[in-house]
Amino acid sequence: MPEPVIRRLTPTDEPQLIAVYRDAVLSQAVGLYEAAQIDAWAHHAERHPDVSTALRRGYGLASCDAADAGVIEAFALLDPIDRLSLLYCRGRSCRQGRGRRLVQALEAEARRQHCRRLRTEASQLSRPLLQTMGWRIEAEEELLFAGQPFRRWRMIKDLP
């Protein structure tokens, strides 16, 4: 299987990114979150402008199949440059190293822009991957997101 292509996000990618966001939550959050949490989270990107705003403002990358770089399977975003704000992968494409490669590429971009530390708020989906990549938990927190209670982890990674 050819290596996935990683490319910059463009404004025309937004409808696909919202679909990837929704698919990632619906296909991977079962068993980790309650049904009401999954529903609220999965549809947040299409209902609220904050995701669209971050996509336009941030530095984002997409992981696409080598055969068709127009079809996005995963994406990640820095917004601002010192914060990993979004990391989502379609269920059919998870566990293929896409998230890891996207985070590595974003870490490299942050270094190029003289960032010394990255931060994020990780879900139960992303926390295990980030921990294997050297991210450290700073704090656990409870919050209301899309009207539902969620637990997340504030994480950091120093960039040498």
Rosetta constraint file for C-alpha pairs under 8 A:
AtomPair CA 2 CA 65 HARMONIC 7.98 0.50
AtomPair CA 2 CA 66 HARMONIC 6.22 0.50
AtomPair CA 3 CA 65 HARMONIC 7.60 0.50
AtomPair CA 3 CA 66 HARMONIC 6.44 0.50
AtomPair CA 4 CA 63 HARMONIC 6.17 0.50
AtomPair CA 4 CA 64 HARMONIC 5.51 0.50
AtomPair CA 4 CA 65 HARMONIC 4.79 0.50
AtomPair CA 4 CA 66 HARMONIC 5.05 0.50
AtomPair CA 4 CA 98 HARMONIC 7.59 0.50
AtomPair CA 5 CA 62 HARMONIC 7.99 0.50
AtomPair CA 5 CA 63 HARMONIC 5.65 0.50
AtomPair CA 5 CA 64 HARMONIC 5.09 0.50
AtomPair CA 5 CA 65 HARMONIC 5.97 0.50
AtomPair CA 5 CA 66 HARMONIC 5.33 0.50
AtomPair CA 5 CA 69 HARMONIC 6.51 0.50
AtomPair CA 6 CA 61 HARMONIC 6.52 0.50
AtomPair CA 6 CA 62 HARMONIC 5.49 0.50
AtomPair CA 6 CA 63 HARMONIC 4.59 0.50
AtomPair CA 6 CA 64 HARMONIC 6.28 0.50
AtomPair CA 6 CA 102 HARMONIC 7.40 0.50
AtomPair CA 7 CA 61 HARMONIC 5.50 0.50
AtomPair CA 7 CA 62 HARMONIC 5.37 0.50
AtomPair CA 7 CA 63 HARMONIC 6.71 0.50
AtomPair CA 7 CA 64 HARMONIC 7.78 0.50
AtomPair CA 7 CA 69 HARMONIC 7.99 0.50
AtomPair CA 8 CA 59 HARMONIC 7.86 0.50
AtomPair CA 8 CA 60 HARMONIC 5.91 0.50
AtomPair CA 8 CA 61 HARMONIC 4.46 0.50
AtomPair CA 8 CA 62 HARMONIC 6.15 0.50
AtomPair CA 9 CA 13 HARMONIC 6.44 0.50
AtomPair CA 9 CA 59 HARMONIC 7.79 0.50
AtomPair CA 9 CA 60 HARMONIC 5.28 0.50
AtomPair CA 9 CA 61 HARMONIC 5.15 0.50
AtomPair CA 9 CA 62 HARMONIC 5.94 0.50
AtomPair CA 10 CA 14 HARMONIC 7.68 0.50
AtomPair CA 11 CA 55 HARMONIC 7.82 0.50
AtomPair CA 11 CA 56 HARMONIC 6.61 0.50
AtomPair CA 13 CA 17 HARMONIC 6.16 0.50
AtomPair CA 14 CA 18 HARMONIC 6.24 0.50
AtomPair CA 14 CA 52 HARMONIC 7.24 0.50
AtomPair CA 14 CA 55 HARMONIC 7.47 0.50
AtomPair CA 15 CA 19 HARMONIC 6.40 0.50
AtomPair CA 16 CA 20 HARMONIC 6.14 0.50
AtomPair CA 16 CA 71 HARMONIC 7.95 0.50
AtomPair CA 16 CA 72 HARMONIC 6.78 0.50
AtomPair CA 17 CA 21 HARMONIC 6.03 0.50
AtomPair CA 17 CA 72 HARMONIC 7.42 0.50
AtomPair CA 17 CA 75 HARMONIC 7.30 0.50
AtomPair CA 18 CA 22 HARMONIC 6.21 0.50
AtomPair CA 18 CA 45 HARMONIC 5.93 0.50
AtomPair CA 18 CA 46 HARMONIC 6.42 0.50
AtomPair CA 19 CA 23 HARMONIC 6.05 0.50
AtomPair CA 20 CA 24 HARMONIC 5.92 0.50
AtomPair CA 20 CA 72 HARMONIC 7.54 0.50
AtomPair CA 20 CA 73 HARMONIC 6.79 0.50
AtomPair CA 20 CA 74 HARMONIC 6.74 0.50
AtomPair CA 20 CA 88 HARMONIC 6.72 0.50
AtomPair CA 20 CA 89 HARMONIC 6.30 0.50
AtomPair CA 20 CA 90 HARMONIC 5.45 0.50
AtomPair CA 21 CA 25 HARMONIC 6.49 0.50
AtomPair CA 21 CA 42 HARMONIC 6.84 0.50
AtomPair CA 21 CA 45 HARMONIC 7.26 0.50
AtomPair CA 21 CA 88 HARMONIC 5.70 0.50
AtomPair CA 21 CA 89 HARMONIC 7.20 0.50
AtomPair CA 21 CA 90 HARMONIC 7.53 0.50
AtomPair CA 22 CA 26 HARMONIC 6.14 0.50
AtomPair CA 22 CA 41 HARMONIC 7.91 0.50
AtomPair CA 22 CA 42 HARMONIC 4.48 0.50
AtomPair CA 22 CA 43 HARMONIC 6.20 0.50
AtomPair CA 22 CA 45 HARMONIC 7.64 0.50
AtomPair CA 23 CA 27 HARMONIC 5.77 0.50
AtomPair CA 23 CA 42 HARMONIC 7.41 0.50
AtomPair CA 23 CA 89 HARMONIC 7.81 0.50
AtomPair CA 23 CA 90 HARMONIC 5.49 0.50
AtomPair CA 23 CA 91 HARMONIC 6.55 0.50
AtomPair CA 24 CA 28 HARMONIC 5.86 0.50
AtomPair CA 24 CA 29 HARMONIC 7.76 0.50
AtomPair CA 24 CA 42 HARMONIC 7.91 0.50
AtomPair CA 24 CA 88 HARMONIC 5.94 0.50
AtomPair CA 24 CA 89 HARMONIC 5.34 0.50
AtomPair CA 24 CA 90 HARMONIC 4.68 0.50
AtomPair CA 24 CA 91 HARMONIC 5.52 0.50
AtomPair CA 25 CA 29 HARMONIC 5.30 0.50
AtomPair CA 25 CA 38 HARMONIC 6.57 0.50
AtomPair CA 25 CA 41 HARMONIC 7.07 0.50
AtomPair CA 25 CA 42 HARMONIC 5.33 0.50
AtomPair CA 26 CA 30 HARMONIC 7.12 0.50
AtomPair CA 26 CA 38 HARMONIC 6.59 0.50
AtomPair CA 26 CA 39 HARMONIC 7.72 0.50
AtomPair CA 26 CA 42 HARMONIC 6.23 0.50
AtomPair CA 27 CA 90 HARMONIC 7.53 0.50
AtomPair CA 27 CA 91 HARMONIC 5.25 0.50
AtomPair CA 28 CA 91 HARMONIC 6.31 0.50
AtomPair CA 28 CA 125 HARMONIC 7.52 0.50
AtomPair CA 29 CA 33 HARMONIC 5.85 0.50
AtomPair CA 29 CA 38 HARMONIC 6.62 0.50
AtomPair CA 29 CA 125 HARMONIC 7.08 0.50
AtomPair CA 30 CA 34 HARMONIC 7.43 0.50
AtomPair CA 30 CA 35 HARMONIC 7.62 0.50
AtomPair CA 30 CA 38 HARMONIC 7.52 0.50
AtomPair CA 32 CA 124 HARMONIC 7.01 0.50
AtomPair CA 33 CA 37 HARMONIC 6.12 0.50
AtomPair CA 33 CA 38 HARMONIC 6.28 0.50
AtomPair CA 34 CA 38 HARMONIC 6.29 0.50
AtomPair CA 35 CA 39 HARMONIC 6.18 0.50
AtomPair CA 36 CA 40 HARMONIC 6.15 0.50
AtomPair CA 36 CA 148 HARMONIC 7.34 0.50
AtomPair CA 37 CA 41 HARMONIC 6.02 0.50
AtomPair CA 37 CA 148 HARMONIC 5.73 0.50
AtomPair CA 37 CA 149 HARMONIC 7.39 0.50
AtomPair CA 37 CA 150 HARMONIC 7.56 0.50
AtomPair CA 38 CA 42 HARMONIC 5.78 0.50
AtomPair CA 39 CA 43 HARMONIC 6.31 0.50
AtomPair CA 40 CA 44 HARMONIC 6.06 0.50
AtomPair CA 40 CA 145 HARMONIC 7.97 0.50
AtomPair CA 40 CA 146 HARMONIC 5.60 0.50
AtomPair CA 40 CA 147 HARMONIC 7.25 0.50
AtomPair CA 40 CA 148 HARMONIC 7.02 0.50
AtomPair CA 41 CA 45 HARMONIC 7.93 0.50
AtomPair CA 41 CA 145 HARMONIC 7.55 0.50
AtomPair CA 41 CA 146 HARMONIC 6.52 0.50
AtomPair CA 43 CA 47 HARMONIC 6.36 0.50
AtomPair CA 44 CA 48 HARMONIC 5.89 0.50
AtomPair CA 44 CA 146 HARMONIC 6.54 0.50
AtomPair CA 45 CA 49 HARMONIC 7.20 0.50
AtomPair CA 45 CA 50 HARMONIC 7.62 0.50
AtomPair CA 45 CA 51 HARMONIC 5.52 0.50
AtomPair CA 45 CA 52 HARMONIC 7.36 0.50
AtomPair CA 48 CA 52 HARMONIC 7.91 0.50
AtomPair CA 49 CA 53 HARMONIC 6.04 0.50
AtomPair CA 50 CA 54 HARMONIC 6.17 0.50
AtomPair CA 51 CA 55 HARMONIC 6.20 0.50
AtomPair CA 52 CA 56 HARMONIC 6.32 0.50
AtomPair CA 53 CA 57 HARMONIC 6.10 0.50
AtomPair CA 54 CA 58 HARMONIC 5.56 0.50
AtomPair CA 54 CA 79 HARMONIC 6.39 0.50
AtomPair CA 55 CA 59 HARMONIC 7.72 0.50
AtomPair CA 55 CA 60 HARMONIC 7.09 0.50
AtomPair CA 55 CA 77 HARMONIC 7.32 0.50
AtomPair CA 57 CA 79 HARMONIC 6.96 0.50
AtomPair CA 58 CA 77 HARMONIC 6.28 0.50
AtomPair CA 58 CA 78 HARMONIC 5.49 0.50
AtomPair CA 58 CA 79 HARMONIC 4.44 0.50
AtomPair CA 58 CA 80 HARMONIC 6.11 0.50
AtomPair CA 58 CA 81 HARMONIC 7.35 0.50
AtomPair CA 59 CA 77 HARMONIC 5.63 0.50
AtomPair CA 59 CA 78 HARMONIC 5.16 0.50
AtomPair CA 59 CA 79 HARMONIC 6.57 0.50
AtomPair CA 59 CA 80 HARMONIC 7.88 0.50
AtomPair CA 59 CA 81 HARMONIC 7.17 0.50
AtomPair CA 60 CA 75 HARMONIC 7.17 0.50
AtomPair CA 60 CA 76 HARMONIC 5.68 0.50
AtomPair CA 60 CA 77 HARMONIC 4.13 0.50
AtomPair CA 60 CA 78 HARMONIC 6.22 0.50
AtomPair CA 60 CA 106 HARMONIC 8.00 0.50
AtomPair CA 61 CA 75 HARMONIC 5.60 0.50
AtomPair CA 61 CA 76 HARMONIC 5.57 0.50
AtomPair CA 61 CA 77 HARMONIC 6.42 0.50
AtomPair CA 61 CA 102 HARMONIC 6.77 0.50
AtomPair CA 61 CA 106 HARMONIC 7.76 0.50
AtomPair CA 62 CA 72 HARMONIC 6.12 0.50
AtomPair CA 62 CA 73 HARMONIC 7.41 0.50
AtomPair CA 62 CA 74 HARMONIC 5.76 0.50
AtomPair CA 62 CA 75 HARMONIC 4.28 0.50
AtomPair CA 62 CA 76 HARMONIC 6.67 0.50
AtomPair CA 62 CA 102 HARMONIC 7.45 0.50
AtomPair CA 63 CA 72 HARMONIC 5.91 0.50
AtomPair CA 63 CA 73 HARMONIC 5.75 0.50
AtomPair CA 63 CA 74 HARMONIC 5.04 0.50
AtomPair CA 63 CA 75 HARMONIC 5.96 0.50
AtomPair CA 63 CA 98 HARMONIC 6.37 0.50
AtomPair CA 63 CA 102 HARMONIC 7.12 0.50
AtomPair CA 64 CA 68 HARMONIC 6.83 0.50
AtomPair CA 64 CA 69 HARMONIC 5.00 0.50
AtomPair CA 64 CA 70 HARMONIC 6.88 0.50
AtomPair CA 64 CA 71 HARMONIC 5.66 0.50
AtomPair CA 64 CA 72 HARMONIC 4.71 0.50
AtomPair CA 64 CA 73 HARMONIC 5.47 0.50
AtomPair CA 64 CA 74 HARMONIC 7.12 0.50
AtomPair CA 65 CA 69 HARMONIC 5.81 0.50
AtomPair CA 65 CA 71 HARMONIC 6.81 0.50
AtomPair CA 65 CA 72 HARMONIC 7.44 0.50
AtomPair CA 65 CA 73 HARMONIC 7.34 0.50
AtomPair CA 73 CA 89 HARMONIC 5.89 0.50
AtomPair CA 73 CA 90 HARMONIC 5.56 0.50
AtomPair CA 73 CA 93 HARMONIC 6.27 0.50
AtomPair CA 74 CA 87 HARMONIC 7.56 0.50
AtomPair CA 74 CA 88 HARMONIC 5.53 0.50
AtomPair CA 74 CA 89 HARMONIC 3.98 0.50
AtomPair CA 74 CA 90 HARMONIC 6.15 0.50
AtomPair CA 74 CA 93 HARMONIC 7.66 0.50
AtomPair CA 74 CA 98 HARMONIC 6.68 0.50
AtomPair CA 74 CA 99 HARMONIC 6.99 0.50
AtomPair CA 75 CA 86 HARMONIC 7.60 0.50
AtomPair CA 75 CA 87 HARMONIC 5.82 0.50
AtomPair CA 75 CA 88 HARMONIC 5.59 0.50
AtomPair CA 75 CA 89 HARMONIC 6.52 0.50
AtomPair CA 75 CA 99 HARMONIC 7.62 0.50
AtomPair CA 75 CA 102 HARMONIC 7.08 0.50
AtomPair CA 76 CA 84 HARMONIC 7.49 0.50
AtomPair CA 76 CA 85 HARMONIC 7.58 0.50
AtomPair CA 76 CA 86 HARMONIC 5.15 0.50
AtomPair CA 76 CA 87 HARMONIC 4.25 0.50
AtomPair CA 76 CA 88 HARMONIC 6.49 0.50
AtomPair CA 76 CA 99 HARMONIC 7.72 0.50
AtomPair CA 76 CA 102 HARMONIC 6.27 0.50
AtomPair CA 76 CA 103 HARMONIC 7.09 0.50
AtomPair CA 76 CA 106 HARMONIC 7.89 0.50
AtomPair CA 77 CA 84 HARMONIC 5.91 0.50
AtomPair CA 77 CA 85 HARMONIC 5.71 0.50
AtomPair CA 77 CA 86 HARMONIC 5.10 0.50
AtomPair CA 77 CA 87 HARMONIC 6.67 0.50
AtomPair CA 77 CA 106 HARMONIC 7.60 0.50
AtomPair CA 78 CA 82 HARMONIC 6.77 0.50
AtomPair CA 78 CA 83 HARMONIC 5.32 0.50
AtomPair CA 78 CA 84 HARMONIC 4.61 0.50
AtomPair CA 78 CA 85 HARMONIC 5.62 0.50
AtomPair CA 78 CA 86 HARMONIC 7.30 0.50
AtomPair CA 78 CA 106 HARMONIC 7.08 0.50
AtomPair CA 79 CA 83 HARMONIC 5.50 0.50
AtomPair CA 79 CA 84 HARMONIC 6.49 0.50
AtomPair CA 79 CA 85 HARMONIC 5.77 0.50
AtomPair CA 80 CA 84 HARMONIC 7.94 0.50
AtomPair CA 81 CA 110 HARMONIC 6.09 0.50
AtomPair CA 81 CA 113 HARMONIC 7.81 0.50
AtomPair CA 81 CA 115 HARMONIC 7.39 0.50
AtomPair CA 82 CA 110 HARMONIC 6.70 0.50
AtomPair CA 82 CA 115 HARMONIC 6.27 0.50
AtomPair CA 82 CA 117 HARMONIC 6.51 0.50
AtomPair CA 82 CA 118 HARMONIC 4.73 0.50
AtomPair CA 82 CA 119 HARMONIC 6.28 0.50
AtomPair CA 83 CA 118 HARMONIC 5.45 0.50
AtomPair CA 83 CA 119 HARMONIC 4.81 0.50
AtomPair CA 83 CA 120 HARMONIC 5.49 0.50
AtomPair CA 84 CA 118 HARMONIC 6.96 0.50
AtomPair CA 84 CA 119 HARMONIC 6.25 0.50
AtomPair CA 84 CA 120 HARMONIC 5.10 0.50
AtomPair CA 84 CA 121 HARMONIC 7.93 0.50
AtomPair CA 85 CA 120 HARMONIC 6.22 0.50
AtomPair CA 85 CA 121 HARMONIC 7.44 0.50
AtomPair CA 87 CA 99 HARMONIC 7.08 0.50
AtomPair CA 87 CA 126 HARMONIC 7.54 0.50
AtomPair CA 88 CA 99 HARMONIC 7.51 0.50
AtomPair CA 89 CA 93 HARMONIC 6.52 0.50
AtomPair CA 89 CA 94 HARMONIC 5.90 0.50
AtomPair CA 89 CA 98 HARMONIC 7.62 0.50
AtomPair CA 89 CA 99 HARMONIC 7.00 0.50
AtomPair CA 90 CA 94 HARMONIC 6.24 0.50
AtomPair CA 93 CA 98 HARMONIC 7.73 0.50
AtomPair CA 94 CA 98 HARMONIC 7.13 0.50
AtomPair CA 94 CA 99 HARMONIC 7.83 0.50
AtomPair CA 97 CA 101 HARMONIC 6.16 0.50
AtomPair CA 98 CA 102 HARMONIC 6.14 0.50
AtomPair CA 99 CA 103 HARMONIC 6.13 0.50
AtomPair CA 100 CA 104 HARMONIC 6.11 0.50
AtomPair CA 100 CA 129 HARMONIC 7.31 0.50
AtomPair CA 100 CA 133 HARMONIC 7.86 0.50
AtomPair CA 101 CA 105 HARMONIC 6.12 0.50
AtomPair CA 102 CA 106 HARMONIC 6.19 0.50
AtomPair CA 103 CA 107 HARMONIC 6.03 0.50
AtomPair CA 104 CA 108 HARMONIC 6.24 0.50
AtomPair CA 105 CA 109 HARMONIC 6.29 0.50
AtomPair CA 106 CA 110 HARMONIC 6.11 0.50
AtomPair CA 107 CA 111 HARMONIC 6.27 0.50
AtomPair CA 107 CA 118 HARMONIC 7.78 0.50
AtomPair CA 107 CA 159 HARMONIC 7.47 0.50
AtomPair CA 108 CA 112 HARMONIC 6.27 0.50
AtomPair CA 109 CA 113 HARMONIC 6.32 0.50
AtomPair CA 110 CA 114 HARMONIC 6.42 0.50
AtomPair CA 110 CA 115 HARMONIC 5.19 0.50
AtomPair CA 110 CA 116 HARMONIC 7.85 0.50
AtomPair CA 110 CA 118 HARMONIC 7.89 0.50
AtomPair CA 111 CA 115 HARMONIC 5.16 0.50
AtomPair CA 111 CA 116 HARMONIC 6.73 0.50
AtomPair CA 111 CA 159 HARMONIC 6.71 0.50
AtomPair CA 115 CA 159 HARMONIC 7.26 0.50
AtomPair CA 116 CA 158 HARMONIC 5.95 0.50
AtomPair CA 116 CA 159 HARMONIC 4.93 0.50
AtomPair CA 116 CA 160 HARMONIC 6.78 0.50
AtomPair CA 117 CA 156 HARMONIC 6.85 0.50
AtomPair CA 117 CA 157 HARMONIC 5.57 0.50
AtomPair CA 117 CA 158 HARMONIC 4.29 0.50
AtomPair CA 117 CA 159 HARMONIC 5.30 0.50
AtomPair CA 118 CA 156 HARMONIC 5.51 0.50
AtomPair CA 118 CA 157 HARMONIC 5.20 0.50
AtomPair CA 118 CA 158 HARMONIC 6.41 0.50
AtomPair CA 118 CA 159 HARMONIC 7.27 0.50
AtomPair CA 119 CA 154 HARMONIC 7.22 0.50
AtomPair CA 119 CA 155 HARMONIC 5.59 0.50
AtomPair CA 119 CA 156 HARMONIC 4.33 0.50
AtomPair CA 119 CA 157 HARMONIC 6.49 0.50
AtomPair CA 120 CA 154 HARMONIC 5.76 0.50
AtomPair CA 120 CA 155 HARMONIC 5.32 0.50
AtomPair CA 120 CA 156 HARMONIC 6.49 0.50
AtomPair CA 121 CA 152 HARMONIC 6.22 0.50
AtomPair CA 121 CA 153 HARMONIC 5.36 0.50
AtomPair CA 121 CA 154 HARMONIC 4.45 0.50
AtomPair CA 121 CA 155 HARMONIC 6.12 0.50
AtomPair CA 122 CA 126 HARMONIC 5.60 0.50
AtomPair CA 122 CA 127 HARMONIC 5.23 0.50
AtomPair CA 122 CA 152 HARMONIC 5.50 0.50
AtomPair CA 122 CA 153 HARMONIC 5.04 0.50
AtomPair CA 122 CA 154 HARMONIC 6.32 0.50
AtomPair CA 122 CA 155 HARMONIC 6.88 0.50
AtomPair CA 123 CA 127 HARMONIC 5.86 0.50
AtomPair CA 123 CA 151 HARMONIC 7.25 0.50
AtomPair CA 123 CA 152 HARMONIC 5.00 0.50
AtomPair CA 123 CA 153 HARMONIC 6.66 0.50
AtomPair CA 124 CA 128 HARMONIC 7.36 0.50
AtomPair CA 124 CA 152 HARMONIC 6.94 0.50
AtomPair CA 125 CA 129 HARMONIC 8.00 0.50
AtomPair CA 126 CA 130 HARMONIC 6.24 0.50
AtomPair CA 127 CA 131 HARMONIC 6.08 0.50
AtomPair CA 127 CA 153 HARMONIC 7.35 0.50
AtomPair CA 128 CA 132 HARMONIC 6.42 0.50
AtomPair CA 129 CA 133 HARMONIC 6.49 0.50
AtomPair CA 130 CA 134 HARMONIC 6.58 0.50
AtomPair CA 130 CA 135 HARMONIC 5.34 0.50
AtomPair CA 131 CA 135 HARMONIC 4.85 0.50
AtomPair CA 131 CA 136 HARMONIC 6.30 0.50
AtomPair CA 131 CA 137 HARMONIC 7.98 0.50
AtomPair CA 134 CA 157 HARMONIC 6.63 0.50
AtomPair CA 135 CA 155 HARMONIC 6.22 0.50
AtomPair CA 135 CA 156 HARMONIC 5.48 0.50
AtomPair CA 135 CA 157 HARMONIC 4.66 0.50
AtomPair CA 135 CA 158 HARMONIC 8.00 0.50
AtomPair CA 136 CA 155 HARMONIC 5.31 0.50
AtomPair CA 136 CA 156 HARMONIC 5.37 0.50
AtomPair CA 136 CA 157 HARMONIC 6.26 0.50
AtomPair CA 137 CA 153 HARMONIC 6.36 0.50
AtomPair CA 137 CA 154 HARMONIC 5.96 0.50
AtomPair CA 137 CA 155 HARMONIC 4.39 0.50
AtomPair CA 137 CA 156 HARMONIC 6.61 0.50
AtomPair CA 138 CA 153 HARMONIC 7.28 0.50
AtomPair CA 138 CA 154 HARMONIC 5.40 0.50
AtomPair CA 138 CA 155 HARMONIC 5.20 0.50
AtomPair CA 138 CA 156 HARMONIC 6.71 0.50
AtomPair CA 139 CA 153 HARMONIC 5.74 0.50
AtomPair CA 139 CA 154 HARMONIC 5.20 0.50
AtomPair CA 139 CA 155 HARMONIC 7.17 0.50
AtomPair CA 140 CA 151 HARMONIC 7.13 0.50
AtomPair CA 140 CA 152 HARMONIC 5.89 0.50
AtomPair CA 140 CA 153 HARMONIC 4.46 0.50
AtomPair CA 140 CA 154 HARMONIC 6.25 0.50
AtomPair CA 141 CA 151 HARMONIC 5.70 0.50
AtomPair CA 141 CA 152 HARMONIC 5.52 0.50
AtomPair CA 141 CA 153 HARMONIC 6.11 0.50
AtomPair CA 141 CA 154 HARMONIC 7.49 0.50
AtomPair CA 142 CA 149 HARMONIC 6.86 0.50
AtomPair CA 142 CA 150 HARMONIC 5.66 0.50
AtomPair CA 142 CA 151 HARMONIC 4.54 0.50
AtomPair CA 142 CA 152 HARMONIC 6.49 0.50
AtomPair CA 143 CA 149 HARMONIC 5.60 0.50
AtomPair CA 143 CA 150 HARMONIC 5.42 0.50
AtomPair CA 143 CA 151 HARMONIC 6.50 0.50
AtomPair CA 143 CA 152 HARMONIC 7.93 0.50
AtomPair CA 144 CA 148 HARMONIC 5.15 0.50
AtomPair CA 144 CA 149 HARMONIC 4.47 0.50
AtomPair CA 144 CA 150 HARMONIC 6.09 0.50
AtomPair CA 145 CA 149 HARMONIC 6.30 0.50
AtomPair CA 145 CA 150 HARMONIC 6.61 0.50
